[in-house]
Amino acid sequence: MSEAASTRVALTDSTALLPSLAPLLHEWLPRQRWFAGKGRPVTAFSLVSATEILPVGTGSVAAGTGTGLLHLLVRAHQPATPAQSPDDCYQLLLGVRAVLPPRLAPALIGRVTEGPLAGRTVYEGLHDPHLAGLLLERFRTPGTLGALRFGRGGRTIAAELAPRLLDTEQSNTSLVYGNAYILKIFRRIFPGTNPDLELPLALAREGCGRVPAPVAWFEATTPRPLTLGVLQPFLSGAEDGWRLALRALAGGLDFTAEAHALGRATAEVHTALAAALPTPALRSAQTERLAASMLRRLEAAAEAVPELVPYVPGLRTAFDAVAALGHRGRDWAAQRVHGDLHLGQTLRAADGFWSLIDFEGEPARPLPERRRPQLPVRDVAGMLRSFDYAARSHRPWNADWAARCRTAYCEGYAEAAGVDPRSEPELLRAHETDKAVYEVLYEARHRPDWLPVPMAAIHRLAAADD
């Protein structure tokens, strides 16, 4: 058997490959922004799958003149907490070279000392334009490669587009090819189809142009599908809503026309999702469970953030009001929604057309929860909170700017949907409160200087029943 063949056999064997990489991964993986288990030790790794996208067991690599690309799904075992899984699965794309050139030094993971990759240097492969280009080529010729399956829509994919790595994301990794495509690589992998593939595909079938339709995607061929990445058109020249809002605030400019247009765009997406996917009824018992889950999140957040404690009685009335509606037999139609909608998840083209992006939902939540039908008002509440965030991030705080944007957004939504989200104030207040509680917990843990922003909303929402 040749050296190349014997190495490829070894790379599919966790007893040979993973022990050689584990010392490097123990150091490197917890430092990555997308690693979810920070603060807990990694006790062990297990290999879910290993695929050579570019074979690493070749003589050219061994001689120092070639490059390999190894795709791994690795489970990191950690002590469990009530809010976190003990064994998250991560997607790694590892470049392999005998010697790493200086231009790739920031991508270094380490040098392997034993096992099938002994003597070779392993690095973050997505930093290497040559290896990143190979992924685009795989999408051009869909099919199965090892444990991976590459799928494609009906569009032809252009070739030989220069890749560039974006460095703005926290939970995923994205590459832009030329100005034509953007590839999102999911890092933390969950069983099931990721909503960021599922929902844009459903919207494309409905002819909804508010969301870029997937061009291609790839998955792991395990017993249950694991969505690994999605290639979509890159909206060159478009700006995200958060930056546009901050620029309007800085210039003292009105933003109500944009907020109104965003409301229409949101409603169009909701209408298309309701047409494309099931809309189960949220009945009495489910409504009461929804209110109870919101209350549990409030109580847990208050235990972690003492500043929240004085407001708990006032905030709980928002959830009690929804539970009371459910108890009286009120029901609503639930449906699939964006799940994490805010100004940063929107893009405005040069002609003023608004698009919604990033349908993954809140990455910290379990995938089954993110795929669960919910009330559309959840997205509305997220956007209303985002207007408030924008206004409060500017000095001096412009409360009137936020109020006008919130009104314009709801009016735009009502025009397109035929239903004004303000017409059911109990639902809107409860979802805004739930979102603000989430924000308090997040800011207290990650950005304490920002804590006054959601706390101002907490003060307003707790007093809303007075």
N, C-alpha and C positions, 0 to 999 in steps of 0.2 A: 504494500500500500504506500502511495506517495506521501510526502510530508504534508502537502496541502489537504489531501483526503483525510489523513489521520487527525489533523488539527480540527477540521470541520466536524468530525465525529465527536471529538472531545468538547467542542464548544456547545454542543447540545446536551451535555451531561453536567448537571449541576454539581455532582461530586468532584468534577475536575475544574470547571470554570469558576464557580462562585467562590470557593475558598481562596482562590488566587486574587480575586477582585475585592473581597470583603474588607481587608485592611484599608484599602484606598477609599471604598465607599463609606466606611465608618467615619472617616475624616471629612470627606467631600459632601456627601448627601445632606447632612443636617445644616450645612452652610447655605444651601440653595434657597432662594426666596420662596420657591414653590413647595418646599418641604413642610408638611402640615404638622409634624410631630415635634416641633421645637420645644425644648425644655424637658423632654423625656429621653432617656438613653435608648439607643438602638441595641437590642440584646442579640439579634441574629438577623440574617437575611435568608430568604428562600427564593429560588428561581422559578418563575411562572413560565417563561419561554425565552429562547435565545434564537435569533435569526441573523445570518450574515447577509446584509444587504449588498455589501461589497466584501467578498471573501477575504478574511484576514490571514488565512493559512497558506499564503503564496510565497514563493521564493523571493519575489521582489520586495515584499514587506520585510521579510527576514533579513534581506540584504540592505535594507535602509532606503530603498528607492521607491517603495510603494506605500499605499494607504488602504486601510480596511475600515469598514463601517459595520458595527455590531449593534443590533437592536435587542434590548433586554426589557423584559417586564420583571421587576424585582419586588418582592414583598419585604418590607421593613418591619420587623417584629419589635414592639415596644410595650411597656406596661400600659394597660388600658386605664382610661379615666371615664367618668360618666358621659362626657361630651365627645370623646375621641376614640377612634378605633384602635385596637392594639396592633393591627397588622395591615397598614395601608400599602397599596400596590402603586409603584411608580414606573413611568416609562423613561428609559434611558437610551440615548443614541450616542454610542461611544466610538470615537475615532481611534484608530490604532496605527501607530507608526513606530519605526525603530528609533528615529530621532525626531523631535518636535522642532519645527522651524521657529525662529524668534517671533514671527508675526502671530503665532498661535499660542505663545506662552501664557496669556491670560486664561486660556481654556484648559490648561493642564489639570489633570486629575492625579496622575502619578505614574511611576514606573513599576511594572509588575515584576515580582521577584521569583515567582514559582507558578507552576501549572502551565496550561497550553499557551498562555501569552507571556511566559517568562522572558524577560529581557526587552520587552516592548513598552512603549509609552502609550498610555491611555489618556484621552482628553475628550472634552465636550464637543461632539462631532458637529453640532449645528453651527459652531463658530467657523467651521472650515467651508469656504465657498464651494470647493469641489464636492464635498460630501453633501452639502445642502442641495446642490444642483442635481445629485443623483436621486433625491426624493422626488423632485419635479419630473424627472424622466420616468420614475416608477408610475406616476400618475398618468403619464402619456400612454403607457402600455399596461392597462389594468390586468389583474389576475392574482394568483396566489404565489407567494414566495415564503417558503418555510411556514412559520406560524402566522404570517401576515396575509391579509387579503386587501387588495387595492381595487376600489370601485370608482366609477366615473359617470357623470351625467352625459347628456348628448353632445355637449360642446367640445370642439377640438381645443386642445391645450397647446399653446405656443411653446416652442423649444428655446433652449439656450438663453434663458433670461437670468441676469445676474441677481443672486440672492443677497439680501441684507437682513441682519438680525435686529429685531426691535428689542429695546431694553426697558420698556415701560410697564410690562405686565408683572403681576405678583404671583399668579397661580398657574400660568401657562407660559408657553414660549411661542412667539410668532415670527415668521419669516415673510418678507415681501420679495416677490420675484419681479424685477423690473418695476413697472408701475401697473402691472396687469393683474397679479394675484397676491393674496395673502393666505399663508398656511398657518393655522393654529394647531400647535402640538399640545395635547392635553398631557399633563405631567402626573397628576394623581388620577389613577384609573379605577373606575367602578364598573361592576357588572351591569350590562344593559346598554341600550343605545343612548348616547349623550344627547340631551335636548338641543345642543348647539348644532347637531346634524339633523335630528328628527324634526324640529319645528321649522327651520328654513326649508327643508324638503317639502313639508306639508304646505307651507305658504306658497312655495313655487308652483305646486300642483293647483292651488287656488288662483294663480295669476296675480298674487299680491306683490307689487313691485317695491314695497317699503323695506324689504329685507333682501340683501344679496343672496342669490340662489347658490347652493353648493355646486362647485364645478367637479370636485372629486373628493374622495375620503379614503381612509384606510382603517382597518379593524384587525383585532386579533381573532384567529380562528379557534377560540376555545369553545367549550360546550355552550356558554352564553356569550353573545357578542360583546366585545369591548371596543368602544370607539376610541381611536388613538389620535386622529387628526382630521381636520376639514380644510379643504382648499376652496376659497371663495374669490370672487372678483374684488380687486383692490379699488376702492373709491378714491382715486387720485384727485387731489385738490380739495377734498371734502374736509371740513373742520368739525371737531366734536362740540357738542352743545355746551359742555362745561367751560371750555376756553372762550367760546362766543359769549356766554353769559358774563364771565368775568371781565371780558373786554368791554361789554356794554356798561357794566357797573363802573369800571374805571373811567369810561368816557362820559358818564352821566347820561347814557342813551337809554331810550325805552326799549324793552324786550318783549312787549306784549304781543306783537305780531308774530314773533317767532314762537312764543309760548302757545299761542292759538294754533299755529300750524303744527306744532308738536302734539297738541291734543288731538287734532284730526288724524295725524299719522298713527298715534297710539290706538285710536278707535278703529281705524282701518285694519290694523294688524289683529286686534281682538276679534273683529267681525270675521276675518278670514280664518283665524284659528278655530272659531266656533263652527264655521262651516266645514272645516277640514277634519276635525277630530271630535270625539264624543263630548257631550255636554250633560253630564249626570246632574241630577237634582241634589242640592245640598239641603237635606231635610232636617226636621226638628232635632233629632239626636245628634246629627253631624254638626249642626250649628252650635249646639251646646258644647260639643267636644272642641270645636274650633275656639270658642271663647275660653274654655278651660285651658287649652294649650297656650293661649296668649297670656293667661293669668300665671301659669307656671313659669313662663319665660320672664315675666315681670318679677316674680318672687325670687327666682334664681339670680337675676341681675341685681336686685336690691341686696342680696347677700354678698355679692361681689363688689358692689359700688355703694358705699354708705351714703353718698350724696343723694341717692335715689330714694332712700327710705322715707323721708317726710312726705313724698308725693304719692306713695303707694295707694293710700285710701282714695285719693281723687282719681288716679289713673284706673284703678280697678273698676270704677263705675262705667268706664267705656266698655269694658268686656262684659260686665253684668248686663248692660243694656242689650247687647247682641244676644247673650244667653236668654234673656227674657223674651226677645222676639222669637227665638227658636222654640222656647217653651210654649208660646202661644200658637205654634204651628206654622210660623212663617218659613217659607223656603225660597231658595234662589237657584239659578242655573250656574253650576260651576263649569269651568273650561280650562284648557291649557293657556298659560300666560307667559310673559317674559320671565318674571320671577325675581329680577334684580334690576328693575328699570330706574335709571337716573340720567342726568344730563350727559354724563360721560359715556353712556351706552347709545348715544345718538350721534348721527353725522348729518351735516347740512352741505349739500353740493353747492357749487358756484351759482347755479340757477335757483337756489333757495329750496330745493327738494330735500325733505328730511327722510332719513333711513334709520331704522333701529338695528342694532347689532348685538352680538354676544348673548345668545339665548341659553347659555349654560346654567343660569340661575346662580344662587349663592353657592360658590364652590365648597364651602365648609359644611353644607347640609348634605345628608345622604342622597344618593341619586333617586331612589324610589320616592322620596319626599319631593324632590325637585320636579319629578315627572307627574306628580299628582295634580288632577284638575283643581283649580282654585277659583276664587272670586276675582273678576277683572279689577275690582277696586284696589286689589293689592298693588298692581302696577301704578295705578293712579296715585295712590298714597306715596309710593316711592318717588315719583316725579315731583309731587308737591313738596316733599321733604328736601328734594334736591334744589328746588328754587330757594328754599329757606337757607340751605347750606351755602349756596352761592352768595346770597345777600349778606349773610353773617361773616363770610370769609373776607369781605371787603370792609375797609375802614374809611369813613364811619359807616356803621350798619345802616342799611337802607330798608327799613321794614316795609315801607310803602311799595318799593320795587317788587319785593317778594309777594306781597298781597295782590298786586296787579297781575303778576305773572300767574299766580295760582288761579285767579279768576279767569284769565284769558285761556289758560290751559283747559279748565273744565268746560268753558263755553265752546272751545274748538272740539273737544271730545263729544259734547252733547250734539253738536251739529252733525257730526259724522256717524255717531252711534244711535242717535235718537233717544238716548237716555243720559240725563245729567247725573254724574256721580254724586253731586251734592244733594240729590233728591232723596237719598237714603243716608242721612247724617250719622246714624248710629254705626253703620258699617264703615263709613269713611273715617270717622273719629277712631274707631277701634283699630283699624289698619294703620292709620297714622301713628297712633300710640304704640302699637307693636313695633313699628319701624323705628320710632324714636328710642324705645327701650333697647333695641338691638344696637343702635348707634351709640348710646351711652356706654354699653358694655364694651363695644369695639374701641371707642376712643379711650376709655379708662385703661384698657390693656395695651393699646398700641400707640396712641397719640394723645397723651394727657392734656397737652396744650389746647386741643380741640374740644375737650369735654364741655366747655361752656356753650358750644353751638347746639348740640342736642339737648342740653339741660334747659336752655331757653324754651325749646319746644315742649319739653316735659312740663315746665311751669305753666305754659299756655294750655296744654291739653288737660292737665290735672284740674285747672280752674274752669274748664269748659262747661262743667255741669252745675256751676254755681248760679 
